[in-house]
Amino acid sequence: MIEKILEVSQYTPQEAVIIGDGQPDIEVALRMGIKSIAVSYGYEPIEKLMALGAHHRIDQISELPTALKTLFP
């Protein structure tokens, strides 16, 4: 599914980001070479998501623009 989204949108994995609140989100991002942002207000504890290798974390949606600027300077 994500491969198809990248293909249709003509983005590479290096240009994409997955924002997630669960282990599958972070694992898919890592497996595909996509940067990930973990949210602390979702399904799984933020500590678990960061330990899995999420590239960044946010605690509220208003932090998303800053997180994106950090990941894609």
C-alpha positions, 0 to 999 in steps of 0.5 A: 500500500505505501509503495503504491502511494509513493509511486502514485505521488512520485515521492521516494522513501527518502522524501516521505514520512510516516506519522504513527502511534503504534509499533506497526507504523514505526516498523514499516517506516524503518523497513522501507527507509522512510523517516517516522514521527511517533505521537505520544497521544496515541495507541502505544507508549511513546517510549516504546515507539522511540525505542523501536527507532522512531526518528522524532516524536511529537506531543501535540499536533502543533509540533508537527511543522517543527518536526518536519523541518527538523527531519527535512532541513 
